[in-house]
Amino acid sequence: MNLRKKVFIAFMGFIIVPLLIICFITYLMFQNVTEKKYTEQSELTVKSIGRNIAGIIKEANYQSDSWMLKDIQSLLITLNDPNNLEGRNDPKNDYKLRNIFLTYEPLGTFSLYNLLGEKFSSGVIPFSHVPFEVLSKHPIYEEVRNLHGFPRWIGPYENPELTGNNNLFSQIRIVNEFETPSNKIGTMFLQFDFKEMDKIFNFYNQENSHFLLVNQQGVILYDNRKVINGTNLNKYLSERVELNTSYTSTKMDFDGVESVVTIYDVGLEKYGAPKWMLISITPWDYLSGDLAAILKWVSLIMLLFLISALLFNLLFVNRYIRVIIRIVSSMKQVERGDLDVRVKVEGKDETTILARGFNSLVLRINDLLEEVKQEQERKNKAELMLLQAQIKPHFLFNTLESINALAVQNQGKKVSQLVYRLGTILRISFHHKEEIAIGLELDYLKNYMEIQKYRFEELFDFEINLPRELENYSILKLTLQPLVENSIQHGFEGIAYKGIISIHAEDGGDHIVLWLEDNGIGIPDDVLARFQYRKGYVQKSEAEQAIRVGLGVMNVADRLRIHYGTGYGLYICSEPGKGTRIKCIIPKTTAR
């Protein structure tokens, strides 16, 4: 992973990600604090409303108790007499009952049933009163009987078959005889229109708050907005809630709007009402209005900080990274041998010093390499001149020795031919250029081998095969002659058959391969093992192998190595008794 990626990952991991985490944690903390504070406030509100509702029910019970203990009991004794038909049908009964019940303002309608099942009812609001036959068969009536005079409340919309589909709170209770409480003398069915409840909710109502009174089945008995009365609560909630808890507050969707829903048990069981729950619904957007404004400013500040951090990374950090990357890239180019590369110098800080130092270092290295290169060229040239100086006396000595032998034998014609060929060879060898055409080199070699054939009659024969397209490519002069000389003097030593020397050239694409083969006695394994094949050329190790194999072979190998470099030179393959094969590889360059 490069430096830019590492710095970017570190920047994201240590700056950007922590900032985002801080924003997220801040948002959650604000949410939790807001929800907690509102829950505390909502608990106080619903409990206060619950106490007021309980006060209304308690007051209604008190009124009901007072009516039952005073006038109702005495009136029911008259109404229960089956023989007093005139008293039961007295028009004044309705007047008396209205004076008893309708003096309490919340009471909307009343029905009084005697033991004969007769109904005496009236009211200040329109209502269809339930016959005793219907009431007595309803399951609630059995509960009322078991309460022995204690009231049983029915909320609006709970039992519409008894109370009708309205918003009245109904109370049913048994009227017992005062002196003998176990004796039942009638039934009261009262319905109240608690307008005071509207005042209570309006007093505690806050903007966007919604209050509901529901029973355990989820039926909405009272809605302060008068919108969803009589429907089921679970229809509007995103998840079901337990309506048997004393108090709970949670955040959920109500009618598709995220809201804080608070549920509180009003605790009206001791007043004769079933378990009714007071529910407060407040939209979360309303509660988080201030929070949203705060978070908006916090987010804006964080955004500005992130932008500043990104600009710092792009304009400041990246600048230094780019300088370092340029220097590293330049160093890689220097490693590949490009010493002309330079780093652009910008600014006046430490990066400028670093770039100048790098450029100065590369310049110094380039100067030192040039000095080393020039010194090596001078050394190689001196070594090459020394090798050429070794080859010339060596070759002349052997050739003059051959001419001398022919002269002793009085073979003047052969001596003349040898002298002519020797002159041709010397003319080529004294050529001022180090490289000559391959065709000229093989012509020189042909004259040399003709001279040697005069000296060693019937000892060997030779063949040369050079494709015409390779004649004009260059080769280091006097390359092949020492190899041929080595074959004649060492390879054919003591043989009883005629030796053959074969020379041919091949086109290797970007190089030329010259093969020299003989059928001589070969090179012993211990001597051949001393040749070290390194980077395409042969090195000599000791004087013994040079004497046995031939000083000329070693000199040729060294000359090729020095002149052409690695990848070019001699490769020798030999087997005792079968001959020697030498492969000479030179670059494919045109002779000048």
C-alpha positions, 0 to 999 in steps of 0.5 A: 500500500502506497503512502497516499492510501495510508495517509488517506485511510489514517485521515478517514480513521482518525478524523472523519470517522470519529467526527461522524461518530461524535455527530451520531452519539450527540444526536442519540444523546439529544434524542434520549435526553429529550425523550427522558425529559418529556417522559417525566413531564408526560408522567406528571401530566397524565397522572394529574389528568387521571386524578381529575378523571377519578375525581369526576367519577368519585363525585358522580358516585357520591351523588348516586349514593346520596340519591339512593339513600334518600328519596329513591329507596322510599319511592321504590317501595311504593313502585314495587307494590303490585297492588298499588297500580294507582301509585305506580302510574302517578304522573307525579312520579316522573316529576319527583324523579326529575327533581331527584336526578336532574339537579346534578348537571352532568347527568344526562338521562336516568332509568329506574327499574322496580322489581316488577320490571317497570321502567321510570326514565327521563333525561335532558338529552335524547336517548332510547332507554333500554327495557329491563328485559334486555338489561337483565339478560346482558352479562353486565347485569350479572356483574352488577347484581354481584356488586350488591349496590356498588356501582358498575361503570360503562364507558362510551362505545363499550356496550352500545347495545345498552348505552347507545353509540354516544359519548356518555358514561353510564353507571348501573347499580342495584338499589338495596333496602336501607334497613336490610341491605341484602334486600334488592328493591330496584336498579338504577341506570344513569348516564352522564355527560361529563363536559368537565372532562373536556375542560380538564383535557383543554387545561392540560392540552399542549400544542399537538398533544393528543389524549385518549381514554381506552379500555383494556380491549383497546376501544377508545372511550374518549378522544379529546379531539373528538375524531377517533371515538369508538374505534380501536387503538391498535388500528393506529399503532405500528405495534401492539401495546400492553394495556394492563400496565400501570405506566409506560412510555415508548416511541412508536408510530401512531397513525403513521407519525412517529410519536411518543406514546405514554400509557397510564392506568387511571386506577378507577377500579375502586370507584366501580369502573373497569381498567381504563387507560389514559394515553398521551400521544405527542409527535416526535417532530414537535418534541424534537423541534428545538433538538432539530435546530440544535442538531442542524447547527451542530451538523453545520459546524461539523460539516464546516470542520469536515470541509476544513479537514478535507481542505487541509488534507488536499492542500497541505498533506497531499502536497508533501505526499506528492513531493515524497511520491515524486522523489520515490518515483525518481529514486526508482528511475535511478535504480533502473539506471536513469541518472538524468532524472531530476525532481522539480524544486518548488517552495521554500520549506524542507521539501525544497531542501529534500528535492535539492539534496536528491538532485545533487546526490543524483548529479554526484552519482552520475559524475562518479559513474562517468569517472568509473566508466572512463577509468574502466574503458581505459583499463579495458583498452589497455587489457585488450591491447595487451591481449592483442600483443600476446596473440601477434608474437604467438601466431608469428612464431608458429608461422615462421616455424612452419616456413623454416621447416619448408625451407629446410626441405627445399620446397621453395614454391611452398615457401613462396606461397606461405610467405604470400599468405603470411603477408596477407594475414599480417596486412589484415592483422595490422589493420588499425580497426579492432573490428572487421567484416566477418567475410574478411575474418574468414578470408584471413582464417582461410589463408592461415589454415592453408599455411598450416596445411603446408606445414602439416600435410595430410594432417587435416582438412577444413571447410568454411560455410558463411551465408552471403547475407552475414559477410558484412557484419562485423567481428573482432579481428583475430577471433577465430584464428586462435581457436583453429590453431588450438584445434590443430596443435592440441586437438589433432596431436597424435591422431592416426586419422585425418582431422576435419575442421568445420566452420559455419555461421548462423543468423540468431536474430539480434546476434550471430552464432559462429560454430567451430568443430573438429574431430580431434582427441577432445579436451579431458574432463578435468581440464574442461571442468576448469572452464567457468561459464559465467554470463556467456563467456569463459574465464581461465583460472590457472596457468595449467589449463591455459597451457593445455587448452591453449593460450589463444582460446583464453585470450579470445574469450577475454577479448570478447568479454571485454569488447562485447560485454555479458551475454556474448563470448565462447561456449566449449563442449568437448568429449575425449576421443570425439572432438571439440565444438566451440560456439562463439556468439557476437552481436549483430552489427554492421561493419564500418 
